[in-house]
Amino acid sequence: MTRMSVLPPLHVVATERVTPRMQRVTLGGSHAEVLAGLETIPPAAHVRLLFAEPGAPVVLPEPGPTGLTWPDDDSRPYARSMTVRALDRDRGEMAIDIALHGDSAAGRWATAARPGDPAGIVGPGGGWTPPADADEVLLAGDETALPAIAALLEWLPRHTPVRAAVEVEDAADEQELARPVRWVHRAAGGSLLDVVRARPVPDGAAAWVAGEGHVVKAIREDLRIAQGLARSHCHAIRYWTRGRSHEDSDRTFGAARAEAARRGITLVTTQDVHEMSYELMTGGFPLPTA
Ligand SMILES: Cc1cc2nc3c(=O)[nH]c(=O)nc-3n(C[C@H](O)[C@H](O)[C@H](O)COP(=O)(O)OP(=O)(O)OC[C@H]3O[C@@H](n4cnc5c(N)ncnc54)[C@H](O)[C@@H]3O)c2cc1C
C-alpha cells in the first residue's frame, strides 16, 4: 500500500454558495505553501476532507505504511471524499464544492464554515484522464460528480468530442461550465440512466461515470453489457449510496477487501474495490472480463 499523504493543518479562507445546493469551501491558510507545492494532479482527483463539528479542532491522523492511524474515536474528525474542484498554486488554495442534501455532516460543516475554521486534507489522489485511444468521451454523474465533470470539461482538449450529462434536482442547480452539458432534472422526473441509455456511445469512446451507487451500477451494466464498452474504457465509481453514510461505505470497502483476500482475488484499482463491494451488496452481477 502506498503511504498516504496527510497535509499539515489548513484553514478555510473563503466560502461561496455556488448554487442553492452547492457550497464552495476554499482551503489555504498558514500552510498554504504545501498546496502551492503540490505536484500536478489529474482532473477529478480527490481528497479526504477532514473536519469537525463547527468550532471544534481537527485532529489529524498519522500516515503509516499500512494506512492512517487515527486518534481515538472521541477526537476523530469526519472524513469525507471530495473532489479537488480547483487548485490555485499561486495563492496556495484548494477549492472544494460540497453538495447540500439535507442535514448531513458535510453539509452542516460547509454551510457553517467561516474563514479561519480548521480543516484537514488526506491526499490528493486518483483522478482520471481518458485512455489515449479514446476518440470520444462520455461524462455522466449527479451533483457529487459535478465538481469532477466541471474539472474534466476544463481539462479535455477542445478537439475531443465530449458528451456530458449531469443529474441535479432542478434548473437552480445548473452551473456555467467550460462546455455544454445536458442537465437532467430529477424534480421533473428526469433520470441519468435513461439519458445514457437513449444514446449509446460509439465504438472507440470512453466513459467516466460517478454518483449514487445503484444508479452507477445500472449505468455501468448498461455501458459494459448492453453497449459493449471495454472495462478499460468504462470508469464508473460509486460516490455515495442511498441510505448509507460515508462511514457505512468505508466499512463496505473494508469488507470487500477482506472478502477478496479470502477468495484469493487481487484488487488493484479503486474500480476493483468498487466492483467487489457491489458484488457483496447485490449478490453479484456478471461482467465481461475484457
Ligand atoms: C472519489 C469521490 C469524490 C467525491 N467528490 C465529491 C464532491 O466533490 N462533492 C460532493 O458533494 N460529494 C463528493 N463525493 C460524495 C461524498 O463523499 C458523499 O456524498 C458523502 O456521503 C457526503 O457526506 P455527508 O456528510 O454529506 O453525508 P453522509 O453522512 O455520508 O450520509 C448521510 C445520508 O445522506 C445520504 N447522502 C450522501 N450524499 C448524498 C447526496 N449527494 N444526495 C443525497 N443524499 C446523500 C447518505 O446516503 C446517507 O443516508 C465524492 C465521493 C467520492 C468517493
PDBQT file of the ligand as one rigid body, heavy atoms in Angstrom, charges set to zero:
ROOT
HETATM    1  C1  LIG A 301     -13.899   9.991  -5.045  1.00  0.00    +0.000 C 
HETATM    2  C2  LIG A 301     -15.099  10.750  -4.526  1.00  0.00    +0.000 A 
HETATM    3  C3  LIG A 301     -15.230  12.103  -4.790  1.00  0.00    +0.000 A 
HETATM    4  C4  LIG A 301     -16.341  12.813  -4.302  1.00  0.00    +0.000 A 
HETATM    5  N1  LIG A 301     -16.431  14.165  -4.567  1.00  0.00    +0.000 NA
HETATM    6  C5  LIG A 301     -17.460  14.875  -4.050  1.00  0.00    +0.000 A 
HETATM    7  C6  LIG A 301     -17.528  16.296  -4.235  1.00  0.00    +0.000 A 
HETATM    8  O1  LIG A 301     -16.658  16.927  -4.824  1.00  0.00    +0.000 OA
HETATM    9  N2  LIG A 301     -18.604  16.943  -3.710  1.00  0.00    +0.000 N 
HETATM   10  C7  LIG A 301     -19.593  16.271  -3.012  1.00  0.00    +0.000 A 
HETATM   11  O2  LIG A 301     -20.541  16.928  -2.562  1.00  0.00    +0.000 OA
HETATM   12  N3  LIG A 301     -19.546  14.946  -2.826  1.00  0.00    +0.000 NA
HETATM   13  C8  LIG A 301     -18.500  14.228  -3.304  1.00  0.00    +0.000 A 
HETATM   14  N4  LIG A 301     -18.423  12.882  -3.089  1.00  0.00    +0.000 N 
HETATM   15  C9  LIG A 301     -19.536  12.220  -2.380  1.00  0.00    +0.000 C 
HETATM   16  C10 LIG A 301     -19.489  12.432  -0.877  1.00  0.00    +0.000 C 
HETATM   17  O3  LIG A 301     -18.279  11.903  -0.331  1.00  0.00    +0.000 OA
HETATM   18  C11 LIG A 301     -20.711  11.708  -0.238  1.00  0.00    +0.000 C 
HETATM   19  O4  LIG A 301     -21.898  12.208  -0.773  1.00  0.00    +0.000 OA
HETATM   20  C12 LIG A 301     -20.711  11.817   1.269  1.00  0.00    +0.000 C 
HETATM   21  O5  LIG A 301     -21.547  10.793   1.768  1.00  0.00    +0.000 OA
HETATM   22  C13 LIG A 301     -21.231  13.152   1.773  1.00  0.00    +0.000 C 
HETATM   23  O6  LIG A 301     -21.144  13.186   3.178  1.00  0.00    +0.000 OA
HETATM   24  P1  LIG A 301     -22.312  13.775   4.074  1.00  0.00    +0.000 P 
HETATM   25  O7  LIG A 301     -21.716  14.071   5.392  1.00  0.00    +0.000 OA
HETATM   26  O8  LIG A 301     -22.994  14.882   3.320  1.00  0.00    +0.000 OA
HETATM   27  O9  LIG A 301     -23.383  12.593   4.179  1.00  0.00    +0.000 OA
HETATM   28  P2  LIG A 301     -23.209  11.199   4.987  1.00  0.00    +0.000 P 
HETATM   29  O10 LIG A 301     -23.121  11.462   6.448  1.00  0.00    +0.000 OA
HETATM   30  O11 LIG A 301     -22.105  10.417   4.373  1.00  0.00    +0.000 OA
HETATM   31  O12 LIG A 301     -24.597  10.490   4.656  1.00  0.00    +0.000 OA
HETATM   32  C14 LIG A 301     -25.809  10.842   5.324  1.00  0.00    +0.000 C 
HETATM   33  C15 LIG A 301     -27.001  10.401   4.464  1.00  0.00    +0.000 C 
HETATM   34  O13 LIG A 301     -27.044  11.214   3.288  1.00  0.00    +0.000 OA
HETATM   35  C16 LIG A 301     -27.084  10.405   2.125  1.00  0.00    +0.000 C 
HETATM   36  N5  LIG A 301     -26.316  11.123   1.086  1.00  0.00    +0.000 N 
HETATM   37  C17 LIG A 301     -24.976  11.251   0.960  1.00  0.00    +0.000 A 
HETATM   38  N6  LIG A 301     -24.665  12.023  -0.107  1.00  0.00    +0.000 NA
HETATM   39  C18 LIG A 301     -25.844  12.398  -0.656  1.00  0.00    +0.000 A 
HETATM   40  C19 LIG A 301     -26.208  13.215  -1.773  1.00  0.00    +0.000 A 
HETATM   41  N7  LIG A 301     -25.284  13.832  -2.538  1.00  0.00    +0.000 N 
HETATM   42  N8  LIG A 301     -27.522  13.374  -2.044  1.00  0.00    +0.000 NA
HETATM   43  C20 LIG A 301     -28.484  12.798  -1.273  1.00  0.00    +0.000 A 
HETATM   44  N9  LIG A 301     -28.208  12.012  -0.194  1.00  0.00    +0.000 NA
HETATM   45  C21 LIG A 301     -26.915  11.826   0.094  1.00  0.00    +0.000 A 
HETATM   46  C22 LIG A 301     -26.473   9.073   2.541  1.00  0.00    +0.000 C 
HETATM   47  O14 LIG A 301     -26.984   8.025   1.755  1.00  0.00    +0.000 OA
HETATM   48  C23 LIG A 301     -26.897   8.946   3.987  1.00  0.00    +0.000 C 
HETATM   49  O15 LIG A 301     -28.177   8.368   4.064  1.00  0.00    +0.000 OA
HETATM   50  C24 LIG A 301     -17.332  12.150  -3.557  1.00  0.00    +0.000 A 
HETATM   51  C25 LIG A 301     -17.189  10.786  -3.288  1.00  0.00    +0.000 A 
HETATM   52  C26 LIG A 301     -16.087  10.088  -3.773  1.00  0.00    +0.000 A 
HETATM   53  C27 LIG A 301     -15.949   8.608  -3.461  1.00  0.00    +0.000 C 
ENDROOT
TORSDOF 0
